[in-house]
Amino acid sequence: MTSIDPWFLYQLKEIAALEIELLKHTAETLTPELLRQAKRAGISDERLALSIQAGVQAVRQMREERGIRPVL
């Protein structure tokens, strides 16, 4: 067996599932809740922009308009 913590594997699984969900959306269909969830998971604006096929500035603007701050 490996010594990889099951909690860590679960977290990776959740992030992968979130990325798959993001791929189903565009900048126009991305909900504030899904955007907030992605930011809580630590997904960068750059990665979000790639997932929803939008520019980084568009993602930042959406985030700022909704009062969502990046995770540090």
C-alpha positions in Angstrom: 0.0 0.0 0.0 1.0 3.6 -0.4 1.3 6.1 2.4 -0.9 8.6 0.5 -3.5 10.0 2.8 -7.1 9.1 1.7 -8.2 12.6 2.5 -5.7 14.0 0.0 -7.0 11.6 -2.7 -10.6 12.6 -1.9 -9.6 16.3 -2.3 -8.0 15.6 -5.7 -11.1 13.8 -6.8 -13.3 16.7 -5.8 -11.2 19.2 -7.7 -11.2 17.0 -10.8 -15.0 16.7 -10.6 -15.2 20.5 -10.3 -13.0 20.9 -13.3 -15.2 18.6 -15.3 -18.2 20.7 -14.3 -16.5 23.9 -15.3 -15.8 22.5 -18.8 -19.6 22.4 -19.3 -19.9 26.2 -18.9 -18.9 29.4 -20.7 -18.5 32.9 -19.3 -22.1 33.5 -20.0 -23.4 30.3 -18.2 -21.0 30.2 -15.2 -23.1 30.7 -12.1 -21.8 32.8 -9.2 -22.1 29.7 -7.0 -19.9 27.6 -9.3 -17.4 30.5 -9.5 -17.3 30.8 -5.7 -16.9 27.0 -5.4 -14.0 27.0 -7.9 -12.3 29.8 -6.0 -12.7 28.1 -2.7 -11.1 25.0 -4.2 -8.1 27.2 -5.1 -8.6 27.2 -8.8 -6.7 30.2 -10.3 -8.4 32.8 -12.5 -6.1 31.6 -15.3 -7.3 28.0 -15.0 -10.9 29.1 -14.8 -10.4 31.1 -18.0 -9.0 28.1 -19.8 -11.9 25.9 -18.6 -14.7 28.3 -19.6 -12.9 29.5 -22.7 -12.7 33.1 -21.6 -10.0 35.7 -21.0 -8.3 36.0 -17.6 -9.6 39.6 -17.4 -13.1 38.5 -18.0 -12.9 36.0 -15.2 -11.3 38.5 -12.8 -14.1 41.0 -13.7 -16.8 38.4 -13.0 -15.2 37.5 -9.7 -14.8 41.1 -8.6 -18.4 42.0 -9.6 -19.6 39.2 -7.4 -17.3 40.2 -4.5 -15.4 36.9 -4.7 -11.8 37.3 -3.5 -9.1 34.9 -4.5 -7.9 32.2 -2.0 -4.4 33.0 -0.7 
